[in-house]
Amino acid sequence: MQYLKRLTRLFSPRPACSAEMQRAQALIKAIDDGGVPLNPVKVNDIARQLGLEVSSRAPMDQTIQRIREALARM
């Protein structure tokens, strides 16, 4: 039973740490305040830090929406 718990913990998606969440929240706040994200690499990196799988070809607005949804779930 102990072994199963360790395996589950090992292979479960890890929750984002507070620094990752703060970075995502800062991005969303800047966008909501009228900012326009200009660097898709940074947006994708923030999404990946939250545990999302992101294609480099995905439209940035779609990735931002997924970040919003991820933050709402946390």
Residue frames as a rotation matrix with the C-alpha (Angstrom) as fourth column:
MET 1
0.571 0.821 0.000 0.00
0.821 -0.571 0.000 0.00
0.000 0.000 -1.000 0.00
GLN 2
0.428 -0.504 -0.750 2.83
0.158 -0.776 0.611 2.39
-0.890 -0.380 -0.253 0.88
TYR 3
-0.621 -0.690 0.372 4.48
0.428 0.099 0.898 1.64
-0.657 0.717 0.234 -2.47
LEU 4
-0.105 0.695 0.711 1.26
0.983 -0.035 0.180 2.48
0.150 0.718 -0.680 -4.32
LYS 5
0.779 0.378 -0.501 1.01
0.507 -0.849 0.148 5.84
-0.370 -0.369 -0.853 -2.52
ARG 6
-0.043 -0.890 -0.454 4.57
0.082 -0.456 0.886 6.69
-0.996 0.001 0.092 -3.51
LEU 7
-0.674 -0.172 0.719 3.94
0.680 0.236 0.694 5.79
-0.289 0.956 -0.042 -7.13
THR 8
0.353 0.890 0.287 0.76
0.931 -0.364 -0.017 7.84
0.090 0.274 -0.958 -7.21
ARG 9
0.685 -0.155 -0.712 2.58
0.220 -0.888 0.405 10.84
-0.695 -0.433 -0.574 -5.76
LEU 10
-0.358 -0.934 0.020 5.47
0.227 -0.066 0.972 10.39
-0.906 0.352 0.235 -8.18
PHE 11
-0.777 0.040 0.628 3.35
0.627 0.144 0.766 10.24
-0.060 0.989 -0.137 -11.32
SER 12
0.379 0.904 -0.199 0.64
0.873 -0.421 -0.248 12.72
-0.308 -0.080 -0.948 -10.34
PRO 13
0.169 -0.305 0.937 0.92
0.551 -0.759 -0.347 16.14
0.817 0.575 0.041 -11.95
ARG 14
-0.461 -0.402 -0.791 2.63
0.887 -0.241 -0.395 18.37
-0.032 -0.883 0.467 -9.49
PRO 15
0.673 0.729 -0.120 0.77
0.730 -0.682 -0.044 21.46
-0.114 -0.058 -0.992 -8.38
ALA 16
0.243 -0.562 0.791 2.26
0.406 -0.682 -0.609 24.78
0.881 0.469 0.063 -9.32
CYS 17
-0.313 -0.401 -0.861 4.28
0.949 -0.148 -0.276 26.47
-0.017 -0.904 0.428 -6.61
SER 18
0.462 0.583 -0.668 3.37
0.634 -0.744 -0.211 29.92
-0.621 -0.326 -0.713 -5.42
ALA 19
-0.359 -0.652 -0.668 6.09
-0.090 -0.688 0.720 31.61
-0.929 0.319 0.189 -7.53
GLU 20
-0.914 0.068 0.399 4.69
0.400 0.315 0.861 30.01
-0.067 0.947 -0.315 -10.69
MET 21
0.042 0.999 -0.006 1.17
0.999 -0.042 -0.006 31.02
-0.006 -0.005 -1.000 -9.74
GLN 22
0.240 0.000 -0.971 2.29
0.362 -0.928 0.090 34.58
-0.901 -0.372 -0.223 -8.98
ARG 23
-0.787 -0.582 -0.205 3.90
-0.018 -0.311 0.950 34.83
-0.617 0.751 0.234 -12.39
ALA 24
-0.668 0.624 0.405 0.70
0.704 0.355 0.615 33.62
0.241 0.696 -0.677 -14.07
GLN 25
0.290 0.807 -0.514 -1.45
0.910 -0.398 -0.113 35.95
-0.296 -0.435 -0.850 -11.98
ALA 26
-0.169 -0.437 -0.883 0.81
0.124 -0.899 0.421 38.90
-0.978 -0.039 0.206 -12.85
LEU 27
-0.963 -0.162 0.217 0.44
0.215 0.027 0.976 38.09
-0.164 0.986 0.009 -16.56
ILE 28
-0.266 0.948 0.178 -3.35
0.917 0.191 0.350 37.89
0.297 0.256 -0.920 -16.34
LYS 29
0.294 0.341 -0.893 -3.53
0.694 -0.719 -0.046 41.10
-0.658 -0.606 -0.448 -14.28
ALA 30
-0.585 -0.590 -0.556 -1.38
0.020 -0.696 0.718 42.96
-0.811 0.409 0.419 -16.82
ILE 31
-0.876 0.328 0.353 -3.63
0.429 0.201 0.880 41.77
0.218 0.923 -0.317 -19.65
ASP 32
0.058 0.965 -0.256 -6.78
0.992 -0.028 0.121 42.71
0.110 -0.261 -0.959 -17.72
ASP 33
0.175 -0.074 -0.982 -5.30
0.456 -0.878 0.148 46.15
-0.873 -0.474 -0.119 -17.08
GLY 34
0.866 0.293 -0.405 -4.97
-0.196 -0.546 -0.814 46.69
-0.460 0.785 -0.415 -20.82
GLY 35
-0.113 -0.985 -0.132 -1.53
-0.681 -0.020 0.732 45.29
-0.723 0.172 -0.669 -21.50
VAL 36
0.835 0.269 -0.480 -0.74
-0.546 0.517 -0.660 43.26
0.071 0.813 0.578 -24.58
PRO 37
0.451 -0.711 0.539 1.59
-0.030 0.591 0.806 40.28
-0.892 -0.380 0.245 -24.24
LEU 38
0.611 -0.279 -0.741 4.28
-0.778 -0.382 -0.498 40.61
-0.144 0.881 -0.451 -26.87
ASN 39
-0.452 -0.874 -0.181 6.44
-0.881 0.469 -0.062 37.58
0.139 0.131 -0.982 -26.14
PRO 40
0.548 0.746 -0.379 4.73
-0.691 0.659 0.298 34.25
0.472 0.098 0.876 -26.86
VAL 41
-0.138 -0.678 -0.723 7.74
0.064 0.722 -0.689 32.35
0.988 -0.141 -0.056 -25.51
LYS 42
-0.907 -0.183 0.379 7.19
-0.327 -0.260 -0.908 33.85
0.265 -0.948 0.176 -22.05
VAL 43
-0.018 0.978 0.209 3.46
-1.000 -0.022 0.015 33.16
0.019 -0.208 0.978 -22.18
ASN 44
0.493 0.155 -0.856 4.11
-0.366 0.929 -0.043 29.54
0.789 0.335 0.515 -23.16
ASP 45
-0.554 -0.774 -0.307 6.71
0.038 0.344 -0.938 29.21
0.831 -0.532 -0.161 -20.41
ILE 46
-0.673 0.396 0.625 4.23
-0.740 -0.352 -0.573 30.45
-0.007 -0.848 0.530 -17.81
ALA 47
0.415 0.875 -0.248 1.64
-0.880 0.455 0.135 27.96
0.231 0.163 0.959 -19.07
ARG 48
0.225 -0.408 -0.885 4.14
-0.076 0.898 -0.434 25.09
0.971 0.165 0.171 -18.92
GLN 49
-0.811 -0.539 0.228 5.16
-0.225 -0.072 -0.972 26.06
0.540 -0.840 -0.063 -15.38
LEU 50
-0.252 0.817 0.519 1.50
-0.950 -0.109 -0.291 25.62
-0.182 -0.567 0.804 -14.43
GLY 51
-0.535 -0.041 0.844 1.64
-0.157 0.986 -0.052 22.10
-0.830 -0.160 -0.535 -15.83
LEU 52
0.600 0.779 -0.180 -0.14
-0.284 -0.003 -0.959 22.78
-0.748 0.627 0.219 -19.11
GLU 53
-0.250 -0.594 0.764 0.96
0.683 0.451 0.574 21.18
-0.686 0.666 0.293 -22.35
VAL 54
0.530 0.372 -0.762 1.34
-0.130 -0.852 -0.507 24.00
-0.838 0.367 -0.403 -24.84
SER 55
0.365 -0.369 0.855 2.17
0.908 0.344 -0.239 23.86
-0.206 0.863 0.460 -28.53
SER 56
-0.525 -0.613 -0.590 4.46
0.410 -0.790 0.456 26.56
-0.746 -0.003 0.666 -29.82
ARG 57
-0.913 0.227 0.338 1.97
0.281 -0.249 0.927 26.91
0.295 0.942 0.163 -32.69
ALA 58
-0.083 0.927 -0.365 -1.06
0.996 0.081 -0.022 27.49
0.010 -0.366 -0.931 -30.46
PRO 59
0.114 0.189 0.975 -2.55
0.313 -0.939 0.145 30.98
0.943 0.289 -0.166 -30.72
MET 60
-0.829 -0.558 0.039 -1.45
0.162 -0.305 -0.939 33.12
0.536 -0.772 0.343 -27.80
ASP 61
-0.376 0.754 0.538 -5.02
-0.852 -0.509 0.118 34.09
0.363 -0.415 0.834 -26.86
GLN 62
0.536 0.534 -0.654 -5.88
-0.288 0.844 0.453 30.39
0.794 -0.055 0.606 -26.55
THR 63
-0.222 -0.718 -0.659 -2.88
0.554 0.463 -0.692 29.81
0.802 -0.519 0.295 -24.27
ILE 64
-0.858 -0.051 0.512 -3.86
-0.304 -0.752 -0.584 32.82
0.414 -0.657 0.630 -22.14
GLN 65
0.159 0.980 0.116 -7.38
-0.823 0.066 0.564 31.43
0.545 -0.185 0.818 -21.80
ARG 66
0.448 -0.051 -0.892 -5.95
0.217 0.975 0.053 28.09
0.867 -0.217 0.448 -20.66
ILE 67
-0.698 -0.709 -0.100 -3.81
0.336 -0.201 -0.920 29.91
0.633 -0.676 0.378 -18.08
ARG 68
-0.497 0.616 0.611 -6.94
-0.768 -0.640 0.021 31.68
0.405 -0.459 0.791 -16.78
GLU 69
0.529 0.746 -0.405 -8.73
-0.503 0.660 0.558 28.34
0.683 -0.091 0.725 -16.49
ALA 70
0.022 -0.613 -0.790 -5.77
0.486 0.697 -0.527 26.74
0.874 -0.372 0.313 -14.71
LEU 71
-0.872 -0.342 0.351 -5.63
-0.081 -0.606 -0.792 29.58
0.483 -0.719 0.500 -12.20
ALA 72
-0.100 0.929 0.358 -9.37
-0.878 -0.251 0.408 29.26
0.469 -0.273 0.840 -11.57
ARG 73
0.565 0.292 -0.772 -8.93
-0.069 0.949 0.309 25.57
0.822 -0.121 0.556 -10.75
MET 74
-0.326 -0.825 -0.461 -6.15
0.486 0.272 -0.831 26.25
0.811 -0.495 0.313 -8.21
